Every structure is written in structure tokens, then in C-alpha cells.
Amino acid sequence: MTLVSLFFYLFSGIMIASAVMVVSSRNPVHSVLFLILAFVNAAGLFLLLGAEFLAMILVVVYVGAVAVLFLFVVMMLDVDFSELRQGFLQYLPLGALIAGIFFVELALVVGTWQLAPDALAMRKAAAAVPVEAMNARALGRVLYTEYVYFFQAAGLVLLVAMIGAIVLTLRERTGVKRQDVAAQNARTKAAAMTIVSVPPGQGVTNAGVKRADAAGQDFVGQGS
């Protein structure tokens, strides 16, 4: 057994076990953590296949964004999972039927699949860049040369969509104190506090405190 085959069986075994634990774990946080582990091992399989760009995208996008987002949503939302599991048995026959159809179709695809004899020759002839180039470098050459305008247009569409989502969900709340950095930097000692002379044996009057609060100043008492 070569080293590549050893790593293949290692990554595949851990990924399959992680996928099973994602479904069978009772704790949703543990399910998300097993999902992250499955993504990382899938990225290792992509590296063995020479698709380092897909491996990088799988780790950066799915592990770094999607899975972490799922984890924060599960931890922050108070979801009653016992209530969600109610009525599971009544949908079990339908789920078993759909799973059986899926496995039959998968078996038919795997059993009848075969590689065309001239597939590799057509791939080499239709390649836009040399086959010896790295996967990420080859994709970069194609995106930033032949499809640069489409790539920039897609980025512009995503930017407009992000700005539109922020604008649509932004709500102006009343009664919320907002920070004014320029006013804070321009604040002087005279504007920040007021000194009130308190007669001996008497307490601080409420009028002085209210006057200082109305002016946005700190109240400092001073004995006569």
C-alpha cells in the first residue's frame, strides 16, 4: 500500500465516521463540530486528487463561514429539540422510501458508469492552460484573462446584493444614544463638569444634580 492510498483510506474513514456522527449525535453543537471535521477530511481528499483550489474553498468557505455560522446559530437560539423530534415516527416510512429510491439510483449510476476511451485525450486537447500547471493557477489564468469582465460583473452583483440586504434590514431605533466622536474630542473641562458650593451641614440638593444632568456634566460637590 502506497502512502497516497494510506492517506486516502484515513481521510475517507474519518469523513464517513464524522458524517454518521453528524446525523446520530443528540447534541446539535456536537453535530456541527463533526460536520467541520468531515469538511476538513474532504479537503484532504481533494488535495490527494490534485484539486487544491477546491480544498481551499471547502476549508475557507464551508468551515470558516457556513459551519461556524451554524454553530453560532445553534448556540445562540434557544431551540427546543425535543419538541422538534416529536412526530418523527410518522414520517419514518416516507423517509425510508425516499432513502431506498436514492440508494437504488446511486447503485445504478455506479454500476453502469464507465470512462470513455478518448476522455483523457479530449481533456488535454480542450485544456485552456497546460496540464502541468497548478489547479489554482490555472483557474486564475482563465478567470482573469478570458472571463475577467464576467468575474467583475459577478462581484458587482454580489456587492449590490449585500448592500441591499443591509439597507432592507436596517432599522432606525429611537431613544438610543449614539456616539459622537467629534463632540467627545472637543469637550472641555468647563463643559464636562460643574462645581456647586455646598453649605456645611447640608446635603447636595436635587436641583443641582438635575441641573448638571441636563447639561450633560459630571456633578462635583464642594464644601464651603
Order of alpha helices (4+ residues) and beta strands (2+ residues): alpha-alpha-alpha-alpha-alpha-alpha-alpha-alpha-alpha-alpha-alpha-beta-alpha-beta
